[in-house]
Amino acid sequence: MKITPRHWLLVSCLLSTATVTADTTLIKNVNGYSVNQGHLSRFKAIQFTDQNIDKIYLDSSPAVAAGTRIIDGAGQTLLPGLIDAHGHVLGWGLNLVRVDLKGSRSEAEAITRIKAFRQQNPQLTWIQGRGWNQVLWQSNSFPTSASLDKAFGDSPVWLRRVDGHAGWANSAAMKLAGITDKTLAPSGGEIVRDAAGQPSGVFIDNAMALIERAIPALTIAEQETVLKAAMTDLARLGLTSVHDAGVGFDTISAYKRLADSGKMPIRVYGMVAAGDSHFDTLMAKGPYHHPSGKLDFSSIKISADGALGSRGAALIEDYSDLHGHQGLLLHSEQQLTDYMRSAMEAGFQVNTHAIGDRANKMVLDRYQALIKQTNTQALRHRVEHAQVLRLADIPRFAQLGVIASMQATHATSDKNMAEDRVGPQRIKGAYAWRKLLDADAVIAAGSDFPIESANPFFGLHASVTRQDHTNLPQMGWYPNEKMTMVEALHSFTGAAAYAAHQENMIGALAAGMKADFILVDQDPFNDDAHTLWQTSVAETWINGVKVFDAKQDKPK
């Protein structure tokens, strides 16, 4: 049932006259904000009983019933719990135990970091990490296995690029994986080779599996540990819910065990990974909703193409900086259609990664045909990233009821290479938040962590400034595509909840909604937008329970 303003008023009246129990809490003296039904709402106090909000108070000194627990918010800003509509939870947790190469300015600096990591973790058989980006290096060229071989000898090394769509291996890793000069790249992948035709050590998109199949898989118990650590850390950043983009059968099992034992620090809306060996079985079982309300698997994730930085994004015309190359499609059109159809017919929302304009057009074309055939527009299918669009395809999102699941920090991270890749004309449809919003599309915001930081305030800052953390470019990169602060907050709250069919439960603060909220040290609507990324989270509450308190420096 659609909740209307009249329903909210009725629920509020009923709850405000109900008997207050000992489990009722009032947090007063707050600078509260919520975007409700697209409009900014301000308030001074919030009251909740158990998991649900009873009432939002405009008065700074509300009358309260006896037995109510009262907390003084000390004037802090209170916001709805922030929702990341596209992240990789297991990847975030693994980053806590792997070498971080983000921001390394050269291949040599990356090697130095890996050496330091190795000294601190001598017990690891495989040295793994993520975050290198050759675009930031003076060479502007892919690394090779030679530098890793010199530093690490027979220890296998595997390092994913910042976007996760390319990997860098040493000779020991390639030997364990059986890679030779005769090894052929799979469809949708590329083995980068040197002048002599030998594998250079860099594997792109589907070719990464050639190395990764040789790495011992985590057990389900190990995945539980990593997932819980990751979710605990995400709560610290102010995230109360995450859409986990592409989850395999074993990880789903680990999530279910955590949910059954009451050990889910935050909410997770999971996307079943298309191509998983158990995909057909999971589709046959249908969407999964844990009774706790903290775990949901009712969508799937398909990757149509690669990433722009590694030139794996599928473009209609050649890359502007590489003649004769148009990127990679990771599935045939028939396979892509089959995945979409089987998921739609099973009642799953379909969320498809598409970065290049060719991939986006292909996905929208498939959606247009299949939504009509399966009558599933109500499932709110999504395009994950929607990064480089033909201008003609922008209105199709609203027309088809398809959500644009986008990541603001990708724009500020990619600004140093994006126009080189696509040129001055195609860039007009790239990272085009304003054009999409003006065409009535819904944008659900995320970060794509661990490719980017999971800190949602980085995304809010990028959304409203189109700048990096040094406030460059001065007016913002293509500033005509900026969001307003209301739009940005909505993209991380109500719109993200809508993208998971959860807008009647989370994403806004109103009577009857779940008591998911955060207290922070900055006012996003009145403080300098250029410092928004520096916002610190003081407390994170989920279901009316405080799960993070910065004063104690650890989740409870």
N, C-alpha and C positions, 0 to 999 in steps of 0.2 A: 504494500500500500504506500502510495506517495504521501509523505508528511507535508502538510500545508501549514502556513502561518497560523491558521485557525486551530489546527491540531496542537501546535506548539503551545499556544495560549491556553488551551484546555488542559493539557498535561501540566503546564506550569501552575495553573490555579489549583488543580487537584493535589499536586505535590506540596505546594506551599501551605495547604491547610491540613496536610497529613501530620500525624503525631511524629515528632522527631525522636529518634532512638539514640542510644548511646553510641551507635556507629556513625552518627552524623558529624561531619566536619565542616566548619566554615573557615575559609581563608579570606581575611579582610585586609583592607589597606593595600590593595594591589592596583597596578596600572594595567587593566585587562583589555585585551583586544581579541576579537574573533571575526572572521569573515563568514557571515551567515547569509546564505542564498545570494552571494555575490556582493553583499554590502558590508561595510565595516561597522562592527558593533563595539562599543566601549563599556566597561563596567568597573566597579570598585571592589566587588566581593563575589565569591563563588561558594555555594553550599552543595555538598554531595553526601549521599548516604550509601554506604557500601561502594558498589561500582558505578552508580549512576548519579548524574547531576540533578539536584532538586530545583535549584533556582540560581539565577544570575542577578546580582543586585547592582543597581546603578548608584545607590546610596553608599557612601563610605562608612556609615555607622548603622548597619542594619540591626533591627531587633531580632534576637535569637531566642530559641526555646531553651529551657533548662536541660542540661545534660549534653549540650552540643560542645564538641571539642573546637576551640577557637585558636586559630593560628594567625599571628600578625605577619602579613606579607612584607612589611617594612618598605612599602612603596615600590617594590620590584615589579618589573613588567611580567605579566602572565599571558602566555599564548597557548593556543591549542597544541597538543603534541604534534610535532612535525613528522611527516610521512615521506619516506624516500621511495618513489615509484619505480626505481630501477637500480638495484644493487646486487652484489654477489656476496652473500653472508659468509659462506665457507672461505671464499677468497680473502675476505677481510680478516678473518680469523687466522688463516695461514700466513698472511702478511705479518702477523705478530711474531711468527717464528721463522721468517725468511728475510733475506737481505733486501733492503729497500734501496732501489737505484733511482728513485724519482729525483729529478733536478740535477743529476750528475752531468757535468759540463763537457765531458770527454770520455772516450773509451778507457783512457788511463785512469781517470777518476773512478769510473765504475769498477775497474779491477782493484783499486785501492780499497774501496768499500767492501768488495767481496772478500778480500784478504782479511780485513778486520773481522768480518762476520765469521769467517772460517776459524780464526783464532779463538773466538768466543764459543764456537759450536763444533769442536773437533770430533764429536761422536757421530755426526750426521754422515750417512753414506753418500747421499746425493746433496750437492749444494744447489739450492733453488732460490730464486728471487724474482723480482719484477720491478719495472719502472723505467728501464732505459729508454731513451728517445733520441735517436740519431739526429733529429732535426735541430736539437739544442747544441749539437757538437759542431765545432768549426769545420770538421771534415764533411758534415752533412751526408755521410754515407754509412751503410750498415757495418756493424762490427764483424769480426771474423773469429774463427776458433783459435787462431794462432796465439793471440794474447792470453786467452784462457789456458791454453796448453802450457805455455811458458810458466804461468803462475800456479797451476793446480795439478799438473801432471796427470796421474791416473785416476784422480777423483772426478767422477762425472759431474758436470755443471749444466744446469738448464735455467735460463733466465728469460722470462716473458717480457716483451715490449710493454710500454705503459698502457697501450690500448688492449693488450691481451690477444692481438691478432698476428703476432709474430713472436718467434722465440730464438734465442741465441744459445748454441750448444758448443761444447768443446769436443775434441776428438774422442775422449774416453766415453762421453755420452753417446756419440754417434756409433762407436764401436759396439757398445752394449745394445744399441737399437738395431744393429745390423745394417747401418747406412754405408753404402759404397757409391762409387761413381756411376754404378749401374742402376741405383735405386731411382725409380720413377716417382714423381709427385702424384698424389691422388687428385682426382677431379676436385676443383675448388681450392687447390693448394699449389704452392710453389716452393721448390728447393732452390735457394739462391746459390749460384755456382761462380767459381773464379774463372779466370781466363783459360785455364786448362780444363775446365769442365768438372772440376772436383767440387763437392759440396763445401760451401764457404763456412757453414756453421749457422746460417740463418734459415729458418723455416717459416713460411707464411701460411696463415689460416689452416686449411685442412691438412697441410703437410706437418703441422705441429704434432699431430697424433702419431707420426712415425717415431718421434722421440718419447712422447709421453706414455706410450704403451709399455715402455721399458721401465718406467718408474713404479715401484711398488705402491699399490693403492692403500689408502687409509682404511682401517677397519671401521665398522659402524660405531663402535665405542669411541674410537679416536675422533671420529667426526662429531659425535656428541660433545666432546670436550672442546673442540675447536669452535663449533657453532655457539655454544653457551658463552665462551670467552668473547666471541665476536659480538653477540647480541648485548652482552654486558657493556662492552665498549661503545656500542652504538647508542645505548641509553645515556651514557655519559655525554654524548654530543647533542642530546635533545631529540633524538629520534624515538618515537613510541611505536612506529610501525614501519616495516620495510617490505617491498615487493621483491622477492628473491628471483632473479631472472635466469632461469635455466637450471633446474634441480633434477638430479638423477635418482634412481630408485633407492640406492643405499642411503643417500642424504635425506630423502623423504622418510625413510625408516628411522633415521637418527632423530629427525624433527619430531616424529610421532612419539618416540620414546621420551623425549624431553617434555612434550606437551602432556603425556599421560602421567608423568611424575611431577607435574607442576613446576618445571624448571625452565619455562620460557620467559626470559626477562622482558621481552617486547613482543609485539604482534608480528607475524610473518604471513604475507600473502604470497604463496609460492607458485611458480610457473613450472610445470613439468617439462623437462627437456625433450624436445622432439629429437628422435634418433636414439634415445636411450633404449637399451635392449629390452626393457620391460614396458615400452611405450604403449603397445597395443593392449597389454593387460591393464595398465592404469586407465586407459581410455574406456575399456569395458566396464571397469568398476564405477566410473562416473566421478563427478566432483566430490571432494572430501572437505568436510568442515568439522574441526574438533569442537566438542561441546564447550570448551573453555572460551571459545571466541578468539583465541590467540593464534590459531593455525588454520590455514585455508589453502587447499590445492584445487582450484577450480579454473585454472588457466594453463595454457601451454606457451612455451617459448621456442620460436624457430629463428634461425639466423639465415637471412637471405643472401647477405654479402659480407665482406670484410670491413676494414676501417680505412679512413682517409689517409692517416699518417703513414701507413705501410702500403698505400696505394692498392689496397684490397677492396675498397668500396667500388661497387659496380656502376660505371658511368655510361651514359648513352654515347657520348663522344669521347675521344682520347683525353687522357690527362693532359692538362695544359703544360705540365713540366716533364712529360714523358710520352713522346710521340709513339703511337702504335700500341699503347697500353690502355685498357679500359676497365681494369679491375677484375674481380672474381665473383662469380655467382657460386654459392656454396651448395646449392641443390639445383637439379633440373626443374624446369617449370612443372613437369608432371609430378615429381616428388614433393615439391612445395605445395601443389594443389592437393595432393593426397593427404599430407599432414593436416592441412587446414580443414579439409572436408571431414576427415575422421574425427577431429576434435570438435568441430561445430556440431556434427550429428550426435556426439556424445554429451553435448551440453557444456563444453568448455569454451571459455573466452580464448581467442587466438591473439597472441602478442608476437609480432614478427619484427626482428631486427632488420632495419633497412637504413643504410647511410647514403649510398650513391643515388643519383636521380633515376638511373635505370632500375635499381632494386626497389625504390619507393614506388615508381610507376607500376612495376610488375606486381608488387604486393597489393596496391590499391586496385589494380585490374582484377586480381584474383578475388579480393574481398568483394568487389562489386558484383561479380558473378555468383560467388558462393553464398553470400549473405541472402541474396534473393532466392537461391535454390533451397537453402536450409532454413530460411525464415528466422535468422538469428541476429538481426540488428540489435535486439534488446540485450544481447550479451556484451555489447560495447567493445568490440574488437579493437586492438591497438596496433600502432606502428611504434616500435621502440627505436628511438633516436630521431627519425624523420629529419635527417640532418641536411641533406642537399636535395631540394625539391624543384621540379619544374614549376614555374609560376602557375601554369595551368592546372597543376595537381593540388594546389593549396586549398581551393574551395571544396575539393572532394572529401576532405575529412568531415566537415559538418554535414555535407550531403549524404554521406554513407553512415553517419553516426560513429565514425572511427575516431579514437582518441589519439592525440599526438603525445607520446610519452618521451619527454625531452630532458636534456641535462644542460643547465645554463653554463656550468663551468667548462663544458666542452668548447664552447665558443671562445672563452677567454684563454683557454689552453691552446686552442687550434689556430688562433688568429695569426700566429707567426708563419703558418704554412698553408692555411686553407685556400687563400686566393691564388697562391702559387699552383695548387693542385687543380683548381677548377676554373680559374680565370675571372675576368671582371664581369662577365654576363651571368654565368651560373651562380656566382656568389650572391646574387640578388635574391635567390631562393634558398640560401643556406642559413641555418640557425635563425630562421625567419619568424621569431616569436610574434612580433607585432602583426605581420601579415596574416598569420594563422589566427590570432585572436580577433583581428578585424573581420576575418571570414567566419567568425562564430565557432571556431574549433575549440575543443577543450584541451588544454595543455596540462598534463600531470607531470610534476617536476621530480627529478631524481638527481643522482650524481654519477651512477655507473661505478660506484666504488668496487674494487680498489683501484680502478683506472684513475679516478679522481679521489680526492679526499671525501670521506663520508660526512664531513661537517656540513650540515644543511645551511649554515649561515654563509658559507662560501658561495653556495648556489643562490641564496637570496641577494647577496651583494652583486654577483655577476648579472643577475636578472635585471636589476634596476640601474646598474652603472655601465655594463658591458666593458668593464675594466678589470685589469689584474690587481694584485695586492700592492702594486706601486702606483696605482691610480693612472695607469696608462692603457690605451691612448687617452689624451687629455679630456676629450669629450666623449670617449667611449668608442669601441669598435663597431662601426655601422650603428650609430646611436639611435637611428630611427626605428630600430628593432627592440628598444628597451621596453620592459614592463613597468607599470606603476607598482608602488609598494603593495597596494591592495591586491593587484593581480598576482604578484610574486608570492605573497603569503598564501593566497588562495590556491596557487599551483602546488604548494607544499602541504596543504591541509585539505580543504573541501574537494578540490579537483582530483587530488591523489586518492582520496577516499572513494570518490565517484568512480574512478578508474578500477577500483576493486569491488564495486557494488556494496560499499560499506558506508555510504554517505549518511545513512540514518542511524549510524552507531558512533562513528568517529569523524574527525575532520573539522568539527565546529564545537563551540561551547554553548550549550543551550539545555534547558530542562529536558530530561529523558535521555540525553546522550551519555556515553561513557565518560568517566572522569579521567581523561587522558590530557595532561597539560604539562607545561614547563614554566619555570621561573628563570628569568634571564636578567643580565645586568645592563642591557641597553634597550632603548625605546626605538624600534625600527621606524616609527612614523614621525619622530621628532628629533632624534639624534642624527648626526652626520652620516649620510648613506655610505660615504667612503670608508667608514670604520666598521660597517656592519659585519664584515667578515671576522672581526675581532671579538664579537659577542661571546660571552662566557655563560654557560648554563649553570645555574645554582642548584636547581632541583628538577628531577623528572618524575612525574606521577603517571601511573597506568592503572586503570580500574580503581582509582581512588587510593592506591598504595604508592608510597614514595619508594622508587626503585634506585634512585641516585641522589646523593646529597654531596655537593662539592666540599662542604666543610669537613666531611669525613673522608673525602678523596677516594671513595670506593662505593659501588652500589651496595645497597642493603640486601 
